[in-house]
Amino acid sequence: MTSQLQQVIHLAQSLSLEEQLELLKTLSAMIQQPHSSDQTTTADTEFSAESFRQSWQQAVTGQTLPLSQLWEGIDID
């Protein structure tokens, strides 16, 4: 990880939740822009961005499950 990336991450961590969500929205749009020629519809893109925002908010607020619980009930043969 570069020192520049570390600085950006540190700065992002110092933002309020609202600012982090806005940053996330902007970064999501930036990442998806070069891939706009893919066969992804606008609805799929919006769903992905919203899903990511929701997941981010859950992680930030501690609404997560231990990894061991995520695999409960899944049978892999």
Secondary structure, DSSP 8 states (H G I E B T S, - for coil): --HHHHHHHHHHHTS-HHHHHHHHHHHHHHHHGGGTTSS--HHHHHHHHHHHHHHHHHHHTT----HHHHTTT----
